[in-house]
Each structure stands twice: as structure tokens, then as C-alpha cells.
Amino acid sequence: MPEQVESDGTSILVGDSQARVTVHLYEDPRCPYCREFETTGGGPVLTKWVLRHKVKVEYTMASFLDPRLGGNGSKKAVNALRAAVASGKFAEYHTVLYQNQPSEEVDGFTTARLLQLASKVQGLRSPSFDTAVKSMKYQAFVDSAEKVFAAAGHYNGHAGPGTPTAEVNGYRIPVKYSGLLYKADLFDQYLAKVIDAAT
């Protein structure tokens, strides 16, 4: 799947840029609800539609859980995910990180762990990738993405819309309907209707 950093410098685009349906996701690597979405909910469905060139996905990767829970695992993970774009391996690495997400309370995305997990993605590990992970090369990207997330709304008295939040062709799925994100069959039906309407 094609992938690139968007011109805004804060989001990562995965999929055919000509796809008529855009899903914008706000996620934090340490968020257990994001893991549920990505592993057993709508995430695998989304991948199916991306591979069919019907949908493209924009990711805003937040790191708000670090100051709330302590540590810097989200920031380290977002930096590593940004580094993976250079190898065209963001989508695969993103999947691996959520499949191997540590407990939310544990600051488990250490530099060593991120490199270990990167070894599960064929062709990702390289001297340049490893150096980018170790040096936090993309700290500016991490900070900018978090600012965009914080400015995107408020949830439970905090800056940011909560994670995961999905916008489909500019329509943000309301919190009261967010259960849709965790039911693969319903999310699949929803996307199919949006795709039909867009074509």
C-alpha cells in the first residue's frame, strides 16, 4: 500500500490517493481501545477496503497518554512509526505495534522493544531506521501531531477527541455511536454504504 507523510506534516496517508473515501483516524499507540479497534474491530476491515483501492486512511498519531500515565512510550512509538514511513513499512509496523501493545499502565514501548518489534516487519530494520528510533529523529513530527490532535476537539474534559476517533469523508462518528468502530461487520457495512454513495 502506498504511504506518505501528508503535506500538513502531521498525518500519515496510507492507500491510493485517488480513493474517493477518506477515513481519518486519531490514535495513541498506548490506547487499549485503539488496540481493540485495530486487532478485532474495524481496523482489519479498513485494511481490506484500502487494499481494494476504495478507501485511503489518514492517521493522526497522538501521544497524550504519556503525560497522563507517565513515561514516554507513546512518543517513542509515534517517532518509530514516522521512521517506518521512509521504508514504506508504516502500515505493517503499525499493525505489529498494536498486536503487541503493552498494558496501558506499563510504559512498555521502550527503544529496545520498538526495535525488537520492528524485526517482525521484513525489510524495516536498517541502520537509518535504528538511528531514527534511538535518536528520536522525528520529535518535531511527534510534537506537531499531538498539537493537531489536541486541537481536534475535547473529550472527558481533556484536549483532543479521545482515541480512537474516526472521521469518514469529513463526518466524525459521534461518541455515542463509537461502538460501531469495534464491530467489524457493522463497520464493514457502514463503509460499504459510504463507498457506494461516493461512486
QUIURGI-V704890 format. One record per pair of residues at least 12 apart in sequence whose C-alpha atoms are under 10 Angstrom apart, sorted by the first residue. I is the first residue (numbers start at 1). GAP is how many residues later the second one is. D is the distance in whole Angstrom. If there is no record, write none. Layout:
i=I gap=GAP d=D
i=I gap=GAP d=D
//
This chain:
i=1 gap=12 d=10
i=1 gap=13 d=7
i=1 gap=14 d=5
i=1 gap=15 d=7
i=1 gap=46 d=10
i=1 gap=49 d=8
i=1 gap=50 d=7
i=1 gap=51 d=10
i=1 gap=52 d=9
i=1 gap=55 d=10
i=1 gap=87 d=8
i=1 gap=88 d=9
i=1 gap=89 d=10
i=1 gap=90 d=8
i=1 gap=91 d=10
i=2 gap=12 d=6
i=2 gap=13 d=5
i=2 gap=14 d=6
i=2 gap=15 d=8
i=2 gap=48 d=10
i=2 gap=49 d=10
i=2 gap=54 d=10
i=2 gap=83 d=10
i=2 gap=86 d=7
i=2 gap=87 d=9
i=2 gap=88 d=10
i=2 gap=89 d=9
i=3 gap=12 d=6
i=3 gap=13 d=8
i=3 gap=14 d=9
i=3 gap=53 d=10
i=3 gap=54 d=9
i=3 gap=55 d=10
i=3 gap=81 d=10
i=3 gap=82 d=7
i=3 gap=83 d=9
i=3 gap=84 d=10
i=3 gap=85 d=6
i=3 gap=86 d=8
i=3 gap=87 d=7
i=3 gap=88 d=8
i=4 gap=13 d=10
i=4 gap=54 d=10
i=4 gap=78 d=9
i=4 gap=81 d=6
i=4 gap=82 d=8
i=4 gap=84 d=8
i=4 gap=86 d=9
i=5 gap=53 d=9
i=5 gap=54 d=9
i=5 gap=77 d=8
i=5 gap=80 d=7
i=5 gap=81 d=9
i=5 gap=136 d=10
i=6 gap=52 d=8
i=6 gap=53 d=10
i=8 gap=136 d=10
i=8 gap=137 d=10
i=9 gap=131 d=10
i=9 gap=132 d=7
i=9 gap=135 d=8
i=9 gap=136 d=8
i=10 gap=48 d=10
i=10 gap=49 d=9
i=10 gap=50 d=7
i=10 gap=51 d=8
i=10 gap=52 d=10
i=10 gap=72 d=10
i=10 gap=130 d=9
i=10 gap=131 d=6
i=10 gap=132 d=8
i=10 gap=133 d=9
i=10 gap=134 d=6
i=10 gap=135 d=5
i=10 gap=136 d=8
i=10 gap=137 d=9
i=10 gap=138 d=7
i=10 gap=139 d=9
i=11 gap=13 d=9
i=11 gap=14 d=9
i=11 gap=15 d=10
i=11 gap=46 d=10
i=11 gap=47 d=6
i=11 gap=48 d=5
i=11 gap=49 d=5
i=11 gap=50 d=7
i=11 gap=71 d=9
i=11 gap=130 d=9
i=11 gap=131 d=10
i=11 gap=133 d=9
i=11 gap=134 d=7
i=11 gap=137 d=9
i=12 gap=12 d=10
i=12 gap=13 d=10
i=12 gap=45 d=8
i=12 gap=46 d=5
i=12 gap=47 d=5
i=12 gap=48 d=7
i=12 gap=49 d=8
i=12 gap=69 d=9
i=12 gap=70 d=8
i=12 gap=73 d=8
i=12 gap=78 d=9
i=12 gap=79 d=10
i=12 gap=133 d=10
i=13 gap=43 d=7
i=13 gap=44 d=6
i=13 gap=45 d=5
i=13 gap=46 d=6
i=13 gap=47 d=9
i=13 gap=72 d=10
i=13 gap=77 d=10
i=13 gap=78 d=10
i=14 gap=33 d=10
i=14 gap=36 d=8
i=14 gap=37 d=10
i=14 gap=41 d=9
i=14 gap=42 d=6
i=14 gap=43 d=5
i=14 gap=44 d=6
i=14 gap=45 d=8
i=14 gap=71 d=10
i=14 gap=74 d=10
i=14 gap=76 d=8
i=14 gap=77 d=7
i=15 gap=32 d=9
i=15 gap=34 d=9
i=15 gap=35 d=6
i=15 gap=36 d=7
i=15 gap=37 d=9
i=15 gap=38 d=7
i=15 gap=39 d=9
i=15 gap=40 d=7
i=15 gap=41 d=5
i=15 gap=42 d=6
i=15 gap=43 d=9
i=15 gap=76 d=10
i=16 gap=34 d=7
i=16 gap=35 d=8
i=16 gap=36 d=9
i=16 gap=37 d=6
i=16 gap=38 d=8
i=16 gap=39 d=7
i=16 gap=40 d=6
i=16 gap=41 d=9
i=17 gap=36 d=9
i=17 gap=37 d=10
i=17 gap=38 d=9
i=17 gap=39 d=7
i=17 gap=40 d=9
i=18 gap=35 d=8
i=18 gap=36 d=9
i=18 gap=37 d=9
i=18 gap=38 d=8
i=19 gap=30 d=10
i=19 gap=31 d=8
i=19 gap=33 d=9
i=19 gap=34 d=6
i=19 gap=35 d=5
i=19 gap=36 d=5
i=19 gap=37 d=6
i=19 gap=38 d=10
i=19 gap=176 d=9
i=19 gap=179 d=10
i=19 gap=180 d=10
i=20 gap=33 d=9
i=20 gap=34 d=7
i=20 gap=35 d=7
i=20 gap=36 d=8
i=20 gap=149 d=8
i=20 gap=174 d=10
i=20 gap=175 d=7
i=20 gap=177 d=10
i=20 gap=178 d=6
i=20 gap=179 d=7
i=21 gap=28 d=10
i=21 gap=29 d=10
i=21 gap=32 d=9
i=21 gap=33 d=7
i=21 gap=34 d=5
i=21 gap=35 d=6
i=21 gap=36 d=9
i=21 gap=147 d=7
i=21 gap=148 d=6
i=21 gap=149 d=10
i=21 gap=170 d=9
i=21 gap=173 d=7
i=21 gap=174 d=6
i=21 gap=175 d=10
i=21 gap=176 d=10
i=21 gap=177 d=7
i=21 gap=178 d=9
i=22 gap=28 d=10
i=22 gap=32 d=9
i=22 gap=33 d=6
i=22 gap=34 d=5
i=22 gap=35 d=6
i=22 gap=36 d=7
i=22 gap=145 d=8
i=22 gap=146 d=6
i=22 gap=147 d=5
i=22 gap=148 d=8
i=22 gap=149 d=10
i=22 gap=172 d=10
i=22 gap=173 d=10
i=23 gap=23 d=9
i=23 gap=27 d=10
i=23 gap=32 d=7
i=23 gap=33 d=6
i=23 gap=34 d=5
i=23 gap=35 d=6
i=23 gap=36 d=8
i=23 gap=143 d=7
i=23 gap=144 d=6
i=23 gap=145 d=5
i=23 gap=146 d=6
i=23 gap=147 d=8
i=23 gap=148 d=9
i=23 gap=149 d=9
i=23 gap=168 d=9
i=24 gap=32 d=9
i=24 gap=33 d=6
i=24 gap=34 d=5
i=24 gap=35 d=6
i=24 gap=36 d=8
i=24 gap=141 d=8
i=24 gap=142 d=6
i=24 gap=143 d=5
i=24 gap=144 d=6
i=24 gap=145 d=8
i=24 gap=146 d=8
i=24 gap=147 d=9
i=24 gap=148 d=9
i=25 gap=32 d=7
i=25 gap=33 d=6
i=25 gap=34 d=5
i=25 gap=35 d=6
i=25 gap=36 d=8
i=25 gap=138 d=8
i=25 gap=139 d=7
i=25 gap=140 d=6
i=25 gap=141 d=5
i=25 gap=142 d=7
i=25 gap=143 d=9
i=25 gap=147 d=10
i=26 gap=32 d=9
i=26 gap=33 d=6
i=26 gap=34 d=5
i=26 gap=35 d=6
i=26 gap=36 d=7
i=26 gap=119 d=10
i=26 gap=120 d=10
i=26 gap=122 d=10
i=26 gap=123 d=7
i=26 gap=126 d=9
i=26 gap=134 d=9
i=26 gap=135 d=8
i=26 gap=136 d=8
i=26 gap=137 d=6
i=26 gap=138 d=5
i=26 gap=139 d=5
i=26 gap=140 d=7
i=26 gap=141 d=9
i=27 gap=32 d=7
i=27 gap=33 d=6
i=27 gap=34 d=5
i=27 gap=35 d=6
i=27 gap=36 d=8
i=27 gap=37 d=10
i=27 gap=51 d=10
i=27 gap=122 d=9
i=27 gap=134 d=10
i=27 gap=135 d=8
i=27 gap=136 d=5
i=27 gap=137 d=5
i=27 gap=138 d=7
i=27 gap=139 d=9
i=28 gap=32 d=9
i=28 gap=33 d=6
i=28 gap=34 d=5
i=28 gap=35 d=6
i=28 gap=36 d=7
i=28 gap=37 d=7
i=28 gap=38 d=9
i=28 gap=45 d=10
i=28 gap=46 d=7
i=28 gap=47 d=9
i=28 gap=49 d=9
i=28 gap=50 d=8
i=28 gap=118 d=9
i=28 gap=121 d=10
i=28 gap=134 d=9
i=28 gap=135 d=7
i=28 gap=136 d=8
i=29 gap=32 d=7
i=29 gap=33 d=8
i=29 gap=34 d=7
i=29 gap=35 d=10
i=29 gap=36 d=9
i=29 gap=44 d=8
i=29 gap=45 d=5
i=29 gap=46 d=9
i=29 gap=47 d=9
i=29 gap=48 d=7
i=29 gap=49 d=7
i=29 gap=52 d=10
i=29 gap=65 d=9
i=29 gap=68 d=7
i=29 gap=69 d=7
i=29 gap=72 d=8
i=29 gap=73 d=10
i=29 gap=75 d=9
i=29 gap=80 d=9
i=29 gap=134 d=10
i=30 gap=32 d=10
i=30 gap=33 d=8
i=30 gap=34 d=9
i=30 gap=35 d=7
i=30 gap=36 d=8
i=30 gap=39 d=10
i=30 gap=42 d=10
i=30 gap=43 d=7
i=30 gap=44 d=6
i=30 gap=45 d=10
i=30 gap=47 d=9
i=30 gap=67 d=9
i=30 gap=68 d=8
i=30 gap=71 d=7
i=30 gap=72 d=7
i=30 gap=73 d=8
i=30 gap=74 d=6
i=30 gap=75 d=9
i=30 gap=76 d=9
i=30 gap=77 d=8
i=30 gap=78 d=9
i=30 gap=79 d=8
i=31 gap=31 d=10
i=31 gap=32 d=9
i=31 gap=33 d=10
i=31 gap=34 d=8
i=31 gap=43 d=9
i=31 gap=67 d=9
i=31 gap=70 d=9
i=31 gap=71 d=10
i=31 gap=72 d=9
i=31 gap=73 d=6
i=31 gap=74 d=10
i=31 gap=131 d=10
i=31 gap=132 d=7
i=31 gap=133 d=8
i=32 gap=66 d=9
i=32 gap=69 d=8
i=32 gap=70 d=9
i=32 gap=71 d=8
i=32 gap=72 d=6
i=32 gap=131 d=9
i=32 gap=132 d=9
i=33 gap=71 d=10
i=33 gap=129 d=10
i=33 gap=130 d=7
i=33 gap=131 d=7
i=33 gap=148 d=10
i=33 gap=149 d=9
i=34 gap=64 d=8
i=34 gap=67 d=10
i=34 gap=129 d=6
i=34 gap=130 d=5
i=34 gap=131 d=9
i=34 gap=147 d=10
i=34 gap=148 d=9
i=35 gap=60 d=9
i=35 gap=62 d=9
i=35 gap=63 d=5
i=35 gap=64 d=7
i=35 gap=65 d=9
i=35 gap=66 d=7
i=35 gap=129 d=9
i=35 gap=147 d=10
i=36 gap=62 d=9
i=36 gap=63 d=9
i=36 gap=128 d=10
i=36 gap=145 d=9
i=36 gap=146 d=7
i=36 gap=147 d=10
i=37 gap=61 d=9
i=37 gap=126 d=10
i=37 gap=127 d=8
i=37 gap=142 d=10
i=37 gap=143 d=10
i=37 gap=144 d=6
i=37 gap=145 d=5
i=37 gap=146 d=8
i=37 gap=147 d=9
i=38 gap=56 d=9
i=38 gap=57 d=7
i=38 gap=60 d=7
i=38 gap=61 d=8
i=38 gap=126 d=9
i=38 gap=143 d=9
i=38 gap=144 d=9
i=39 gap=56 d=8
i=39 gap=57 d=10
i=39 gap=59 d=7
i=39 gap=60 d=7
i=39 gap=143 d=9
i=39 gap=145 d=10
i=40 gap=59 d=10
i=40 gap=141 d=10
i=40 gap=142 d=7
i=40 gap=143 d=8
i=40 gap=144 d=7
i=41 gap=138 d=9
i=41 gap=139 d=9
i=41 gap=140 d=6
i=41 gap=141 d=4
i=41 gap=142 d=5
i=41 gap=143 d=5
i=41 gap=144 d=8
i=41 gap=145 d=9
i=41 gap=146 d=8
i=41 gap=147 d=10
i=42 gap=138 d=8
i=42 gap=139 d=5
i=42 gap=140 d=6
i=42 gap=141 d=6
i=42 gap=142 d=5
i=42 gap=143 d=8
i=42 gap=144 d=8
i=42 gap=145 d=6
i=42 gap=146 d=7
i=42 gap=149 d=10
i=43 gap=52 d=9
i=43 gap=138 d=8
i=43 gap=139 d=9
i=43 gap=140 d=10
i=43 gap=141 d=8
i=43 gap=144 d=9
i=43 gap=145 d=10
i=44 gap=51 d=9
i=44 gap=140 d=8
i=44 gap=144 d=10
i=45 gap=138 d=10
i=45 gap=139 d=6
i=45 gap=140 d=8
i=45 gap=141 d=10
i=45 gap=142 d=7
i=45 gap=143 d=6
i=45 gap=144 d=10
i=45 gap=146 d=9
i=46 gap=138 d=9
i=46 gap=141 d=9
i=46 gap=142 d=8
i=46 gap=145 d=8
i=47 gap=44 d=9
i=48 gap=140 d=9
i=49 gap=139 d=9
i=49 gap=142 d=8
i=49 gap=143 d=9
i=49 gap=146 d=9
i=54 gap=137 d=10
i=54 gap=138 d=9
i=54 gap=141 d=7
i=54 gap=142 d=10
i=54 gap=144 d=10
i=54 gap=145 d=9
i=55 gap=113 d=10
i=55 gap=114 d=10
i=55 gap=136 d=9
i=55 gap=139 d=10
i=55 gap=140 d=8
i=57 gap=109 d=10
i=57 gap=110 d=10
i=57 gap=111 d=9
i=58 gap=108 d=10
i=58 gap=109 d=9
i=59 gap=86 d=9
i=59 gap=107 d=10
i=60 gap=18 d=10
i=60 gap=82 d=10
i=60 gap=84 d=10
i=60 gap=85 d=6
i=60 gap=86 d=8
i=60 gap=88 d=8
i=60 gap=89 d=7
i=60 gap=105 d=10
i=61 gap=13 d=9
i=61 gap=14 d=9
i=61 gap=16 d=9
i=61 gap=17 d=6
i=61 gap=18 d=9
i=61 gap=20 d=9
i=61 gap=21 d=9
i=61 gap=80 d=10
i=61 gap=81 d=8
i=61 gap=83 d=10
i=61 gap=84 d=6
i=61 gap=85 d=7
i=61 gap=87 d=9
i=61 gap=88 d=8
i=61 gap=102 d=10
i=62 gap=12 d=8
i=62 gap=13 d=8
i=62 gap=15 d=10
i=62 gap=16 d=7
i=62 gap=80 d=8
i=62 gap=81 d=9
i=62 gap=82 d=9
i=62 gap=83 d=6
i=62 gap=84 d=5
i=62 gap=85 d=8
i=62 gap=86 d=8
i=62 gap=87 d=6
i=62 gap=88 d=8
i=62 gap=98 d=9
i=62 gap=100 d=10
i=62 gap=101 d=9
i=63 gap=12 d=5
i=63 gap=13 d=9
i=63 gap=14 d=9
i=63 gap=15 d=7
i=63 gap=79 d=8
i=63 gap=80 d=8
i=63 gap=82 d=8
i=63 gap=83 d=6
i=63 gap=84 d=10
i=63 gap=86 d=9
i=63 gap=87 d=10
i=64 gap=82 d=7
i=64 gap=83 d=10
i=64 gap=85 d=9
i=64 gap=86 d=8
i=64 gap=94 d=10
i=64 gap=95 d=9
i=64 gap=96 d=8
i=64 gap=98 d=9
i=64 gap=99 d=10
i=65 gap=39 d=9
i=65 gap=40 d=10
i=65 gap=42 d=10
i=66 gap=38 d=10
i=66 gap=39 d=10
i=66 gap=41 d=8
i=68 gap=37 d=10
i=69 gap=35 d=8
i=69 gap=36 d=6
i=69 gap=37 d=8
i=69 gap=38 d=8
i=70 gap=35 d=8
i=70 gap=36 d=9
i=70 gap=37 d=7
i=71 gap=34 d=10
i=71 gap=35 d=9
i=71 gap=36 d=6
i=71 gap=37 d=9
i=71 gap=38 d=9
i=71 gap=39 d=9
i=72 gap=35 d=7
i=72 gap=36 d=9
i=72 gap=37 d=8
i=72 gap=38 d=8
i=73 gap=29 d=10
i=73 gap=31 d=10
i=73 gap=33 d=9
i=73 gap=34 d=5
i=73 gap=35 d=6
i=73 gap=36 d=5
i=73 gap=37 d=6
i=73 gap=38 d=8
i=73 gap=41 d=9
i=74 gap=33 d=8
i=74 gap=34 d=9
i=74 gap=35 d=7
i=74 gap=36 d=9
i=74 gap=68 d=9
i=75 gap=34 d=9
i=75 gap=35 d=10
i=75 gap=61 d=9
i=75 gap=63 d=10
i=75 gap=64 d=8
i=75 gap=66 d=10
i=75 gap=67 d=6
i=75 gap=68 d=8
i=75 gap=71 d=9
i=76 gap=33 d=7
i=76 gap=34 d=7
i=76 gap=35 d=7
i=76 gap=38 d=8
i=76 gap=57 d=7
i=76 gap=58 d=9
i=76 gap=59 d=10
i=76 gap=60 d=7
i=76 gap=62 d=9
i=76 gap=63 d=9
i=76 gap=66 d=9
i=77 gap=17 d=9
i=77 gap=20 d=8
i=77 gap=31 d=10
i=77 gap=32 d=6
i=77 gap=33 d=8
i=77 gap=34 d=8
i=77 gap=36 d=10
i=77 gap=37 d=7
i=77 gap=56 d=9
i=77 gap=59 d=10
i=77 gap=65 d=9
i=78 gap=16 d=9
i=78 gap=55 d=10
i=78 gap=58 d=10
i=78 gap=60 d=9
i=78 gap=61 d=9
i=78 gap=63 d=9
i=78 gap=64 d=6
i=78 gap=65 d=10
i=78 gap=67 d=9
i=78 gap=68 d=10
i=79 gap=53 d=8
i=79 gap=54 d=7
i=79 gap=55 d=10
i=79 gap=56 d=9
i=79 gap=57 d=6
i=79 gap=58 d=7
i=79 gap=59 d=5
i=79 gap=60 d=6
i=79 gap=61 d=9
i=79 gap=62 d=7
i=79 gap=63 d=6
i=79 gap=64 d=10
i=80 gap=13 d=9
i=80 gap=14 d=10
i=80 gap=31 d=9
i=80 gap=34 d=7
i=80 gap=35 d=9
i=80 gap=38 d=9
i=80 gap=49 d=8
i=80 gap=50 d=9
i=80 gap=52 d=7
i=80 gap=53 d=5
i=80 gap=54 d=9
i=80 gap=56 d=8
i=80 gap=57 d=9
i=80 gap=58 d=8
i=80 gap=59 d=10
i=80 gap=62 d=10
i=81 gap=12 d=7
i=81 gap=13 d=7
i=81 gap=16 d=9
i=81 gap=33 d=9
i=81 gap=37 d=10
i=81 gap=52 d=9
i=81 gap=57 d=9
i=81 gap=61 d=10
i=82 gap=12 d=10
i=82 gap=47 d=10
i=82 gap=50 d=9
i=82 gap=51 d=9
i=82 gap=55 d=9
i=82 gap=56 d=7
i=82 gap=57 d=10
i=82 gap=59 d=8
i=82 gap=60 d=8
i=83 gap=41 d=9
i=83 gap=45 d=9
i=83 gap=46 d=6
i=83 gap=47 d=9
i=83 gap=48 d=9
i=83 gap=49 d=6
i=83 gap=50 d=7
i=83 gap=53 d=9
i=83 gap=54 d=8
i=83 gap=55 d=7
i=84 gap=34 d=9
i=84 gap=37 d=10
i=84 gap=40 d=7
i=84 gap=41 d=9
i=84 gap=45 d=7
i=84 gap=46 d=10
i=84 gap=48 d=9
i=84 gap=49 d=9
i=85 gap=39 d=10
i=85 gap=44 d=10
i=86 gap=38 d=9
i=86 gap=42 d=9
i=86 gap=43 d=8
i=87 gap=36 d=8
i=87 gap=37 d=6
i=87 gap=38 d=9
i=87 gap=39 d=9
i=87 gap=41 d=10
i=87 gap=42 d=8
i=88 gap=35 d=9
i=88 gap=36 d=8
i=89 gap=29 d=10
i=89 gap=32 d=8
i=89 gap=33 d=9
i=89 gap=34 d=8
i=89 gap=35 d=6
i=90 gap=31 d=10
i=90 gap=34 d=9
i=92 gap=26 d=9
i=92 gap=28 d=9
i=92 gap=29 d=7
i=92 gap=30 d=9
i=92 gap=32 d=9
i=93 gap=21 d=10
i=93 gap=24 d=8
i=93 gap=25 d=7
i=93 gap=26 d=9
i=93 gap=27 d=8
i=93 gap=28 d=6
i=93 gap=29 d=10
i=93 gap=31 d=8
i=94 gap=24 d=10
i=94 gap=27 d=10
i=95 gap=26 d=10
i=96 gap=18 d=10
i=96 gap=21 d=7
i=96 gap=22 d=8
i=96 gap=24 d=7
i=96 gap=25 d=8
i=97 gap=12 d=9
i=97 gap=16 d=10
i=97 gap=17 d=8
i=97 gap=20 d=7
i=97 gap=21 d=9
i=97 gap=23 d=10
i=100 gap=13 d=10
i=100 gap=17 d=8
i=110 gap=23 d=10
i=110 gap=24 d=10
i=111 gap=19 d=9
i=111 gap=22 d=7
i=111 gap=23 d=6
i=111 gap=24 d=9
i=111 gap=25 d=9
i=112 gap=18 d=10
i=112 gap=21 d=9
i=112 gap=22 d=9
i=114 gap=16 d=9
i=114 gap=19 d=8
i=114 gap=20 d=10
i=115 gap=14 d=9
i=115 gap=15 d=7
i=115 gap=18 d=8
i=115 gap=19 d=9
i=118 gap=12 d=9
i=146 gap=14 d=9
i=147 gap=12 d=9
i=147 gap=13 d=9
i=148 gap=12 d=8
i=149 gap=12 d=7
i=149 gap=13 d=9
i=149 gap=14 d=10
i=150 gap=12 d=9
i=155 gap=20 d=9
i=161 gap=14 d=9
i=162 gap=13 d=9
i=164 gap=14 d=9
i=164 gap=17 d=8
i=165 gap=13 d=8
i=165 gap=16 d=9
i=166 gap=12 d=9
i=166 gap=15 d=8
i=168 gap=22 d=10
i=168 gap=23 d=8
i=168 gap=26 d=8
i=169 gap=25 d=9
i=169 gap=26 d=10
i=169 gap=29 d=9
//
